[in-house]
Amino acid sequence: MKEATPGQPVVKLIRGKSSLPGKSEVLLLEGDATCEDITLVIPNDIQIPIARRFKQLPFLLKILHFNDLHGHFSHIGCDENVPVFSRIVSQIQKVRSTCLNNPLAGMLVFSGGDDMIGSPFDILLGNDLPSYQAHAGYYLYSKAGIDAAVIGNHDFDLGLDLLSKSIQTDAHFPILSANLKPAKQIEKLCYPAAIFNVKSVRVGVIGLTTAAETRSRPGSEYEIVDPIPVVKRLLPIVRSLSDVVIILSHLGYNMSSPSAAMAFAGDMELAQNLPYGSVDLIIGGHTHDPINESGLESKNIVNGIPITQAGCNGRFLGEVDLIIHNKPTEVKVALSCIKELPVDADFEEKHVQPLIESIRPQFDKVLGTVEDSQDLWADVRVNTGVTDESAIYNFVSDALVSCCRKRGLMVDLAVIDASILNDSLMPGKEFTYGDWMRVMPYVNTVVLFTLNGKQLIDLIRDNALRIHIPDEPSEERGFLHFSKEIHYRIKVKPFRSQIQATDIRFEGVPIENLIDRDYSIACTNFLRILSKRWEEQAKVKIPLLEFSPRHAQGLDTGLFVRDLLLDHILQYGGVNKSGGAKRDGRMVIIDDHPL
């Protein structure tokens, strides 16, 4: 074993596991790669493959990749299911068979993270260790023979204990994240990097995780650090062991991406800060961008480093050809529309269908009915979510207050934004658990924060500036809906900067008379996350309040919004006026345009 200076941080090379017998050998870097001055330690019983000489014949390394599936392995319907992951498997099998007997071709398959959270398959995860059944993503990936996955921000949603259980039980392939400081529950289950031996071609893969939109439970704390210095320290070590170096990233495309919150750096910023051409490829995730749909675009080659990403929710499968010579690697990139791929019927029957059958009883459970009210029509939800008072958002915000109080949390009011709902209800129809998963698929948690009277007034006035104005582009501005304790008026003016919130009342009392008291407010951990891009552009002209519960020292309770509201729906026999699905005049819009 190579010796390290006493007390010096080390990463140790160990043998890894493969998801299928006979697959490429994999070595793993184990240890804390976030430390400075790390040293590589190689045990004496591990032989490092020598660098391959490609001579006149290049080697074709084919890489298939997907990201942010969020559990969309099949679209489960009442009458039939639409296969998704089995289509990916058919392409994996096709490429694998073409490479099998070709000494000058090999393949690897990667997931870019956020493999669960957002579909009915979440049922199998349970809420704690006793209720855990399976991690459908890791289980299916293992059966399909993928080579590695990076940890995404939503992979932390259920806590480190369940994540640890998922990896140990169902992930028969390496889980990577170099900028995650080792947490006790997963320190021997998650690795900074992997080195794959693909027909004597050494492929180094470094995993990176975003610090944005992550949450932890008490006892499951962890830290995700700036990826740029981590990669700069780790890259020479991985490069010394590899012919090809790939970064498997869940950082997001770039810091101005509108679809998700970002932290420290995106893939573009990472590439800009690395030595020119020091990485052969960055495979991304997190921001759900379908990059390079028509082939590798020049804008996605940053500092000599190609960047790609394959959308989200099972829409695209990425395919990369790395043509390796004794000169710079050539890169070809493509995205395939997954719904156009054939289904691997055998895989669907043996592995996907049993999972569907195990969740079907819960999925089909009737929770009640949706009141046949015009206020709950789909187009009304979409339009009023950012322009007016909304019956469905009133229902959600009031239910959040009621459910918090039942659990001993003495909140004064709740505030939510339109992003909390992913789909519309179907008025006049039965409402099932599967419908609820469709409407609210993500495991957002309840966050509590406190504002004084002046701060609450400022928040409401700021909210008025974010209302949608006709003839303007539809854009996520972070418009909020308040529970019934708050009533106010919005005077819409010709220019956004002139819009005013007036006559603000708390429980019928003018808020100016309650200016000295504090207000305990419930919201979700995803409040206004999607409005960051608009805020950056608009704050030049408008005096915006860039509010986040974190700025107000918000406390994440760990209570899942989806589950709390489920109890409320069951209590009232569905979504109806008695449960709060009605307009009550809490927000009045006054068109104050001059004639």
C-alpha positions as CSV (number, residue, x, y, z in Angstrom):
1,M,0.0,0.0,0.0
2,K,1.3,3.5,-0.8
3,E,2.1,5.5,2.3
4,A,0.4,8.8,3.2
5,T,1.7,11.4,5.6
6,P,0.2,10.8,9.1
7,G,-2.9,12.9,9.4
8,Q,-3.1,13.7,5.7
9,P,-6.6,13.1,4.0
10,V,-6.6,10.1,1.7
11,V,-8.9,8.5,-0.9
12,K,-8.4,4.8,-1.1
13,L,-8.8,2.7,-4.1
14,I,-11.1,-0.3,-3.5
15,R,-12.8,-3.0,-5.7
16,G,-16.4,-2.2,-6.6
17,K,-19.5,-4.2,-7.5
18,S,-21.2,-4.6,-10.8
19,S,-24.9,-4.8,-11.5
20,L,-24.6,-7.8,-13.9
21,P,-22.2,-10.8,-13.9
22,G,-19.4,-10.5,-16.5
23,K,-19.6,-6.7,-16.8
24,S,-16.6,-4.4,-16.8
25,E,-14.4,-4.3,-13.7
26,V,-14.8,-1.2,-11.6
27,L,-12.5,0.3,-9.0
28,L,-13.9,2.9,-6.5
29,L,-12.3,5.9,-4.7
30,E,-13.4,5.7,-1.1
31,G,-13.0,8.6,1.3
32,D,-13.6,12.3,1.8
33,A,-12.7,14.1,-1.5
34,T,-13.8,17.5,-0.1
35,C,-10.6,17.7,2.1
36,E,-7.6,19.7,0.9
37,D,-4.3,18.0,-0.1
38,I,-5.8,14.6,-0.5
39,T,-3.5,11.7,-1.3
40,L,-4.3,8.5,-3.3
41,V,-3.8,5.2,-1.4
42,I,-3.6,2.0,-3.5
43,P,-3.6,-1.3,-1.6
44,N,-1.0,-3.8,-2.7
45,D,-3.6,-6.3,-3.9
46,I,-5.1,-3.9,-6.5
47,Q,-3.4,-3.8,-9.9
48,I,-4.0,-0.7,-11.9
49,P,-4.6,-1.4,-15.6
50,I,-1.9,0.2,-17.8
51,A,-2.8,3.0,-20.2
52,R,-4.1,1.6,-23.5
53,R,-2.3,2.5,-26.7
54,F,-4.8,2.9,-29.4
55,K,-2.3,2.9,-32.3
56,Q,-4.0,3.4,-35.7
57,L,-7.4,1.9,-34.5
58,P,-9.6,4.1,-32.4
59,F,-11.8,2.7,-29.6
60,L,-15.6,3.5,-29.6
61,L,-17.0,4.0,-26.1
62,K,-20.7,4.3,-26.3
63,I,-22.5,5.9,-23.3
64,L,-26.2,5.9,-22.7
65,H,-27.5,8.3,-20.1
66,F,-30.7,9.5,-18.5
67,N,-31.5,11.8,-15.6
68,D,-34.3,13.1,-13.4
69,L,-36.6,10.2,-14.1
70,H,-38.3,10.9,-10.7
71,G,-39.8,7.5,-10.7
72,H,-41.4,7.7,-14.1
73,F,-40.7,4.1,-15.0
74,S,-44.2,3.6,-16.3
75,H,-47.1,5.9,-16.7
76,I,-49.7,4.1,-14.6
77,G,-53.3,4.6,-15.7
78,C,-56.6,3.2,-14.5
79,D,-57.0,0.9,-17.5
80,E,-53.5,0.5,-18.9
81,N,-49.9,1.4,-18.3
82,V,-47.5,3.1,-20.7
83,P,-44.0,1.6,-20.4
84,V,-41.1,4.0,-20.1
85,F,-38.0,2.4,-18.5
86,S,-38.5,-0.9,-20.5
87,R,-38.0,1.2,-23.6
88,I,-34.7,2.5,-22.2
89,V,-33.8,-1.1,-21.5
90,S,-34.5,-2.1,-25.1
91,Q,-31.9,0.4,-26.3
92,I,-29.4,-0.7,-23.6
93,Q,-29.7,-4.3,-24.8
94,K,-29.4,-3.3,-28.4
95,V,-26.2,-1.3,-27.9
96,R,-24.8,-3.9,-25.5
97,S,-25.2,-6.6,-28.1
98,T,-23.5,-4.6,-30.8
99,C,-20.5,-4.0,-28.5
100,L,-20.3,-7.5,-27.0
101,N,-18.0,-9.2,-29.5
102,N,-16.3,-6.1,-30.8
103,P,-12.8,-5.6,-29.2
104,L,-12.8,-2.0,-30.4
105,A,-16.2,-1.0,-28.8
106,G,-17.6,-0.9,-25.3
107,M,-20.5,0.8,-23.5
108,L,-21.4,2.3,-20.1
109,V,-24.9,3.4,-18.8
110,F,-25.3,6.2,-16.3
111,S,-28.1,7.9,-14.3
112,G,-27.7,11.6,-13.6
113,G,-29.7,11.5,-10.3
114,D,-33.1,12.2,-8.9
115,D,-34.2,8.7,-9.6
116,M,-37.2,8.7,-7.4
117,I,-39.7,11.2,-5.8
118,G,-42.5,12.3,-8.1
119,S,-44.5,9.2,-9.1
120,P,-46.7,6.5,-7.6
121,F,-43.6,4.2,-7.2
122,D,-42.7,6.4,-4.2
123,I,-45.3,4.3,-2.3
124,L,-42.7,1.5,-2.2
125,L,-40.2,3.7,-0.4
126,G,-42.4,4.1,2.7
127,N,-41.8,6.8,5.2
128,D,-39.4,5.0,7.5
129,L,-37.3,1.8,7.7
130,P,-40.2,-0.6,8.8
131,S,-42.4,0.6,5.9
132,Y,-39.7,0.3,3.2
133,Q,-40.4,-2.1,0.4
134,A,-38.1,-1.2,-2.5
135,H,-36.4,1.6,-4.3
136,A,-38.0,1.0,-7.7
137,G,-35.3,3.0,-9.5
138,Y,-32.2,1.3,-8.1
139,Y,-34.0,-2.1,-8.4
140,L,-34.8,-1.6,-12.1
141,Y,-31.4,-0.1,-12.8
142,S,-29.7,-3.1,-11.2
143,K,-31.7,-5.5,-13.3
144,A,-30.9,-3.5,-16.5
145,G,-27.2,-3.4,-15.7
146,I,-26.5,0.3,-15.5
147,D,-23.0,1.1,-14.4
148,A,-23.3,4.1,-12.0
149,A,-25.7,6.8,-10.7
150,V,-25.0,10.1,-9.1
151,I,-26.9,11.3,-6.0
152,G,-29.5,14.1,-6.9
153,N,-30.9,16.6,-4.5
154,H,-34.3,14.8,-4.3
155,D,-32.6,11.5,-3.4
156,F,-32.2,13.0,0.0
157,D,-35.9,13.8,0.5
158,L,-36.7,10.8,2.6
159,G,-33.7,11.1,4.8
160,L,-30.3,9.3,4.9
161,D,-31.6,6.2,6.7
162,L,-34.0,5.4,3.8
163,L,-31.3,6.4,1.3
164,S,-28.9,4.1,3.0
165,K,-31.5,1.3,3.0
166,S,-32.2,1.9,-0.7
167,I,-28.5,1.7,-1.7
168,Q,-27.8,-1.4,0.4
169,T,-30.9,-3.3,-0.7
170,D,-31.4,-2.4,-4.4
171,A,-28.3,-0.6,-5.9
172,H,-25.9,-3.2,-7.3
173,F,-23.8,-0.5,-8.9
174,P,-21.8,2.5,-7.6
175,I,-23.5,5.6,-6.2
176,L,-21.3,8.6,-6.7
177,S,-20.9,12.1,-5.2
178,A,-17.5,13.7,-4.8
179,N,-18.6,17.0,-3.2
180,L,-20.8,15.3,-0.5
181,K,-19.0,15.2,2.8
182,P,-19.3,11.6,4.1
183,A,-22.3,11.3,6.4
184,K,-22.3,8.4,8.8
185,Q,-25.3,6.6,7.3
186,I,-23.9,6.5,3.7
187,E,-20.1,7.0,4.1
188,K,-19.3,3.5,2.9
189,L,-22.1,3.5,0.3
190,C,-21.4,6.6,-1.7
191,Y,-18.1,7.2,-3.5
192,P,-16.4,10.3,-5.0
193,A,-15.4,8.5,-8.2
194,A,-15.3,5.2,-10.1
195,I,-12.7,3.8,-12.6
196,F,-14.3,1.4,-15.1
197,N,-12.1,-1.0,-17.1
198,V,-14.0,-1.3,-20.4
199,K,-12.0,-3.8,-22.6
200,S,-8.8,-2.3,-21.2
201,V,-9.9,1.3,-21.7
202,R,-9.9,3.0,-18.3
203,V,-12.9,5.3,-17.8
204,G,-12.8,7.6,-14.8
205,V,-16.2,9.0,-13.6
206,I,-16.5,11.7,-11.0
207,G,-20.0,12.3,-9.4
208,L,-21.2,15.8,-8.3
209,T,-24.4,16.8,-6.4
210,T,-26.0,20.2,-6.2
211,A,-26.5,21.8,-2.8
212,A,-29.7,23.5,-4.0
213,E,-33.2,22.2,-3.1
214,T,-31.8,19.7,-0.6
215,R,-33.3,18.9,2.8
216,S,-32.2,16.9,5.8
217,R,-33.9,15.5,8.8
218,P,-32.7,15.7,12.4
219,G,-30.0,13.0,12.7
220,S,-29.5,12.9,9.0
221,E,-27.4,16.0,8.5
222,Y,-25.0,16.2,5.6
223,E,-23.0,18.9,3.8
224,I,-22.6,19.5,0.1
225,V,-19.7,21.8,-0.8
226,D,-18.6,23.8,-3.8
227,P,-17.8,21.3,-6.6
228,I,-15.2,23.4,-8.4
229,P,-12.3,23.1,-5.8
230,V,-13.3,19.4,-5.2
231,V,-12.9,18.5,-8.9
232,K,-9.7,20.5,-9.2
233,R,-8.2,18.5,-6.4
234,L,-9.6,15.1,-7.5
235,L,-9.0,15.5,-11.2
236,P,-5.3,14.8,-11.2
237,I,-5.8,11.6,-9.2
238,V,-8.6,10.3,-11.5
239,R,-6.7,11.3,-14.7
240,S,-3.7,9.4,-13.5
241,L,-5.8,6.2,-13.4
242,S,-7.8,6.8,-16.6
243,D,-7.7,7.1,-20.4
244,V,-11.0,9.0,-20.4
245,V,-12.5,11.2,-17.7
246,I,-16.2,11.9,-17.4
247,I,-18.1,14.0,-14.8
248,L,-21.5,12.7,-13.9
249,S,-23.2,15.8,-12.6
250,H,-26.4,16.7,-10.9
251,L,-25.4,20.4,-10.6
252,G,-27.7,21.8,-13.4
253,Y,-26.9,23.3,-16.8
254,N,-25.8,26.8,-15.7
255,M,-26.5,29.3,-12.9
256,S,-29.1,31.2,-14.9
257,S,-31.2,28.1,-15.7
258,P,-34.9,29.0,-14.9
259,S,-36.2,25.5,-14.2
260,A,-34.4,24.8,-10.9
261,A,-32.5,26.5,-8.1
262,M,-28.8,26.4,-8.4
263,A,-25.9,26.5,-6.0
264,F,-22.1,27.3,-6.3
265,A,-21.9,26.3,-10.0
266,G,-23.7,24.6,-12.9
267,D,-22.0,22.5,-15.5
268,M,-21.0,25.5,-17.6
269,E,-19.4,27.3,-14.7
270,L,-17.6,24.1,-13.7
271,A,-16.2,23.6,-17.2
272,Q,-15.1,27.3,-17.4
273,N,-13.1,26.8,-14.2
274,L,-11.3,23.6,-15.1
275,P,-8.1,23.4,-17.3
276,Y,-8.9,23.4,-21.0
277,G,-10.0,20.0,-22.2
278,S,-9.1,18.4,-18.9
279,V,-12.4,16.4,-18.9
280,D,-13.7,14.5,-21.9
281,L,-17.4,14.9,-21.1
282,I,-19.9,16.3,-18.6
283,I,-23.2,14.4,-18.4
284,G,-25.7,16.6,-16.5
285,G,-29.0,16.6,-14.7
286,H,-31.1,18.7,-12.2
287,T,-32.3,21.4,-14.5
288,H,-34.3,19.0,-16.8
289,D,-32.7,20.4,-20.0
290,P,-32.9,18.4,-23.2
291,I,-29.5,19.5,-24.5
292,N,-28.1,18.7,-28.0
293,E,-31.3,17.3,-29.4
294,S,-30.0,17.7,-32.9
295,G,-26.3,16.8,-32.2
296,L,-23.6,18.5,-30.1
297,E,-24.0,22.3,-30.3
298,S,-21.0,24.6,-30.2
299,K,-22.5,26.5,-27.2
300,N,-22.3,23.3,-25.2
301,I,-18.6,22.9,-25.7
302,V,-17.2,25.0,-22.9
303,N,-13.5,25.4,-22.4
304,G,-12.9,22.4,-24.7
305,I,-15.4,20.3,-22.6
306,P,-18.6,18.9,-24.1
307,I,-21.7,19.1,-21.9
308,T,-24.9,17.2,-22.4
309,Q,-28.2,16.4,-20.5
310,A,-31.3,14.3,-21.4
311,G,-34.3,16.2,-20.2
312,C,-36.4,14.6,-17.4
313,N,-39.3,12.2,-16.5
314,G,-38.4,9.6,-19.2
315,R,-38.8,11.8,-22.2
316,F,-35.3,11.4,-23.7
317,L,-32.4,8.9,-23.6
318,G,-29.0,10.4,-24.2
319,E,-26.4,8.6,-26.4
320,V,-22.8,9.7,-26.6
321,D,-20.0,8.2,-28.8
322,L,-16.5,8.9,-27.5
323,I,-14.1,8.0,-30.2
324,I,-10.7,7.5,-28.5
325,H,-7.4,7.9,-30.4
326,N,-3.9,8.8,-29.3
327,K,-5.1,12.4,-29.8
328,P,-8.0,14.4,-28.4
329,T,-11.2,12.3,-28.0
330,E,-13.9,12.9,-30.6
331,V,-17.4,13.3,-29.3
332,K,-20.8,12.7,-31.0
333,V,-24.0,13.3,-29.1
334,A,-27.7,12.5,-29.7
335,L,-31.0,12.4,-27.8
336,S,-33.6,9.8,-28.6
337,C,-37.3,10.3,-27.8
338,I,-38.0,7.4,-25.4
339,K,-41.6,6.9,-26.5
340,E,-40.4,6.1,-30.0
341,L,-38.2,3.2,-28.7
342,P,-39.5,-0.3,-28.7
343,V,-40.5,-2.0,-25.4
344,D,-38.4,-4.8,-23.9
345,A,-41.5,-6.9,-23.2
346,D,-39.6,-9.5,-21.2
347,F,-38.1,-6.8,-18.9
348,E,-41.5,-5.2,-18.5
349,E,-43.2,-8.4,-17.6
350,K,-40.5,-9.7,-15.2
351,H,-39.5,-6.6,-13.4
352,V,-41.8,-3.6,-14.0
353,Q,-45.2,-5.2,-13.8
354,P,-44.6,-6.8,-10.4
355,L,-43.8,-3.4,-9.0
356,I,-46.9,-1.9,-10.5
357,E,-49.0,-4.7,-9.0
358,S,-47.6,-4.1,-5.6
359,I,-48.6,-0.4,-5.6
360,R,-51.9,-0.9,-7.4
361,P,-54.1,-1.3,-4.3
362,Q,-52.9,1.9,-2.8
363,F,-52.9,3.7,-6.2
364,D,-56.6,2.9,-6.9
365,K,-57.8,3.7,-3.4
366,V,-60.7,6.2,-3.6
367,L,-60.2,9.3,-1.4
368,G,-63.5,10.9,-2.2
369,T,-64.9,13.1,-5.0
370,V,-64.0,16.4,-6.5
371,E,-66.9,18.8,-6.3
372,D,-68.4,19.7,-9.7
373,S,-67.5,23.3,-9.5
374,Q,-66.5,25.7,-12.2
375,D,-63.9,27.1,-9.8
376,L,-62.0,23.7,-10.0
377,W,-61.9,23.4,-13.8
378,A,-58.4,22.8,-15.2
379,D,-58.2,26.0,-17.2
380,V,-59.4,28.0,-14.1
381,R,-56.6,26.5,-12.0
382,V,-54.0,27.4,-14.6
383,N,-55.3,30.9,-15.2
384,T,-56.1,32.0,-11.6
385,G,-53.0,30.5,-10.2
386,V,-51.1,33.7,-11.1
387,T,-53.9,36.2,-11.8
388,D,-56.6,36.0,-9.2
389,E,-58.0,34.2,-6.1
390,S,-58.2,30.5,-6.7
391,A,-60.4,27.9,-5.1
392,I,-57.9,25.1,-5.3
393,Y,-55.1,27.2,-3.8
394,N,-57.4,28.3,-1.1
395,F,-58.1,24.7,-0.4
396,V,-54.4,23.8,-0.1
397,S,-53.3,26.8,2.0
398,D,-56.2,26.5,4.4
399,A,-55.7,22.7,4.7
400,L,-52.0,23.4,5.5
401,V,-52.9,25.6,8.4
402,S,-55.5,23.2,9.7
403,C,-53.2,20.2,9.5
404,C,-50.3,22.0,11.1
405,R,-52.5,23.0,14.1
406,K,-53.7,19.4,14.5
407,R,-50.1,18.4,15.0
408,G,-49.5,21.0,17.6
409,L,-47.8,23.6,15.4
410,M,-49.4,26.9,16.3
411,V,-49.2,28.6,13.0
412,D,-51.1,31.9,12.3
413,L,-51.3,31.5,8.5
414,A,-49.9,29.7,5.5
415,V,-48.5,30.8,2.2
416,I,-47.9,28.7,-1.0
417,D,-47.0,29.3,-4.6
418,A,-48.5,27.8,-7.8
419,S,-45.6,25.3,-8.2
420,I,-47.0,23.2,-5.4
421,L,-49.5,21.7,-7.8
422,N,-48.3,19.7,-10.8
423,D,-51.7,19.0,-12.5
424,S,-55.4,19.8,-12.4
425,L,-58.3,18.0,-10.7
426,M,-61.3,16.5,-12.5
427,P,-64.5,18.1,-11.1
428,G,-67.4,15.7,-10.6
429,K,-65.2,12.6,-10.6
430,E,-64.0,10.2,-8.0
431,F,-60.6,11.2,-6.6
432,T,-58.0,8.4,-6.0
433,Y,-54.6,8.3,-4.4
434,G,-53.1,8.0,-7.9
435,D,-54.9,11.3,-8.8
436,W,-53.4,12.9,-5.7
437,M,-49.9,11.7,-6.7
438,R,-50.4,13.2,-10.1
439,V,-51.6,16.6,-8.7
440,M,-48.9,16.8,-6.0
441,P,-46.1,14.4,-7.0
442,Y,-43.2,15.8,-5.0
443,V,-42.3,15.2,-1.4
444,N,-42.2,18.9,-0.3
445,T,-42.0,19.5,3.4
446,V,-43.6,22.0,5.7
447,V,-41.3,24.9,6.7
448,L,-42.1,27.3,9.6
449,F,-40.8,30.8,9.8
450,T,-41.7,34.0,11.6
451,L,-42.3,37.6,10.3
452,N,-43.2,40.7,12.2
453,G,-46.1,42.9,11.1
454,K,-43.9,45.1,8.9
455,Q,-42.2,42.2,7.2
456,L,-45.6,40.5,6.5
457,I,-46.8,43.8,4.9
458,D,-43.7,44.0,2.8
459,L,-44.2,40.3,1.6
460,I,-47.8,41.0,0.6
461,R,-46.9,44.2,-1.2
462,D,-44.1,42.4,-3.0
463,N,-46.5,39.6,-4.0
464,A,-48.8,42.1,-5.7
465,L,-45.9,43.1,-8.0
466,R,-45.6,39.5,-9.2
467,I,-49.2,39.1,-10.4
468,H,-49.6,38.1,-14.1
469,I,-50.6,41.0,-16.3
470,P,-52.4,40.4,-19.6
471,D,-50.3,40.5,-22.8
472,E,-47.2,39.7,-20.9
473,P,-45.2,36.5,-21.4
474,S,-46.3,33.6,-19.1
475,E,-43.4,33.2,-16.7
476,E,-42.9,31.9,-13.2
477,R,-42.7,35.0,-11.0
478,G,-43.3,33.4,-7.6
479,F,-46.9,34.7,-7.0
480,L,-48.1,33.5,-3.6
481,H,-51.5,32.5,-2.2
482,F,-52.3,33.1,1.4
483,S,-54.6,31.2,3.7
484,K,-58.0,32.7,4.8
485,E,-56.5,34.7,7.7
486,I,-55.2,37.2,5.2
487,H,-57.4,39.4,3.1
488,Y,-56.2,42.2,0.8
489,R,-56.8,44.0,-2.5
490,I,-54.5,44.4,-5.5
491,K,-54.8,47.5,-7.7
492,V,-53.4,46.6,-11.1
493,K,-51.8,49.5,-12.8
494,P,-50.5,50.0,-16.4
495,F,-46.9,49.4,-15.3
496,R,-45.8,46.6,-13.0
497,S,-43.9,48.9,-10.7
498,Q,-47.1,50.8,-10.0
499,I,-49.2,47.8,-8.8
500,Q,-50.3,48.1,-5.2
501,A,-51.5,45.9,-2.3
502,T,-54.0,47.7,-0.1
503,D,-56.5,47.1,2.7
504,I,-54.4,44.3,4.2
505,R,-56.2,42.6,7.0
506,F,-55.3,39.7,9.4
507,E,-58.4,37.9,10.7
508,G,-60.5,41.0,9.8
509,V,-58.3,43.5,11.6
510,P,-56.3,46.1,9.6
511,I,-52.7,44.8,9.8
512,E,-51.4,48.3,10.6
513,N,-53.2,47.8,14.0
514,L,-51.2,44.6,14.5
515,I,-47.8,45.9,13.3
516,D,-46.0,45.0,16.6
517,R,-46.9,41.3,16.8
518,D,-45.1,38.3,15.2
519,Y,-46.7,35.9,12.8
520,S,-45.9,32.2,12.6
521,I,-46.2,31.2,9.0
522,A,-46.2,27.7,7.3
523,C,-45.0,27.2,3.8
524,T,-43.2,24.6,1.7
525,N,-39.5,24.1,1.3
526,F,-40.0,24.8,-2.5
527,L,-41.4,28.3,-2.1
528,R,-40.5,30.6,-5.0
529,I,-37.7,28.3,-6.1
530,L,-38.7,28.7,-9.8
531,S,-38.9,32.5,-9.8
532,K,-35.2,33.2,-9.5
533,R,-34.5,33.9,-13.1
534,W,-37.4,36.4,-13.4
535,E,-36.3,38.1,-10.2
536,E,-32.8,38.6,-11.5
537,Q,-34.2,40.4,-14.6
538,A,-37.0,42.3,-12.9
539,K,-35.2,43.7,-9.9
540,V,-33.4,46.1,-12.1
541,K,-36.7,48.0,-12.7
542,I,-38.9,46.9,-9.7
543,P,-38.1,47.1,-6.0
544,L,-38.5,43.4,-5.3
545,L,-38.3,41.6,-2.0
546,E,-36.3,38.4,-2.8
547,F,-37.8,36.4,0.1
548,S,-37.0,32.9,1.1
549,P,-38.0,31.0,4.3
550,R,-34.3,30.4,4.8
551,H,-33.7,34.1,5.0
552,A,-36.3,34.1,7.9
553,Q,-34.5,31.3,9.7
554,G,-37.1,28.8,8.6
555,L,-37.4,25.5,10.4
556,D,-38.0,22.4,8.2
557,T,-40.5,20.3,10.2
558,G,-39.9,17.2,8.1
559,L,-43.7,16.8,7.7
560,F,-44.6,16.0,4.1
561,V,-47.1,18.4,2.6
562,R,-48.6,15.7,0.4
563,D,-49.3,13.4,3.3
564,L,-50.7,16.2,5.5
565,L,-53.2,17.3,2.9
566,L,-54.1,13.6,2.2
567,D,-55.5,13.5,5.7
568,H,-57.5,16.6,5.1
569,I,-58.9,15.2,1.8
570,L,-59.9,12.0,3.6
571,Q,-61.5,14.0,6.4
572,Y,-63.8,15.9,4.0
573,G,-64.4,13.1,1.6
574,G,-62.5,14.7,-1.3
575,V,-61.9,18.2,-2.6
576,N,-65.0,20.3,-1.9
577,K,-66.3,23.6,-0.5
578,S,-66.7,22.2,3.0
579,G,-62.9,21.4,3.0
580,G,-62.1,24.9,1.8
581,A,-62.2,24.6,-2.0
582,K,-64.0,27.9,-2.6
583,R,-63.4,31.6,-3.1
584,D,-64.1,33.8,-0.2
585,G,-62.9,37.2,-1.3
586,R,-59.5,37.0,0.4
587,M,-57.9,38.5,-2.6
588,V,-59.7,41.1,-4.7
589,I,-58.3,42.3,-8.0
590,I,-59.1,45.9,-9.0
591,D,-58.3,46.9,-12.5
592,D,-57.0,50.5,-12.0
593,H,-56.0,51.2,-15.5
594,P,-57.0,54.7,-16.7
595,L,-59.6,54.8,-19.5
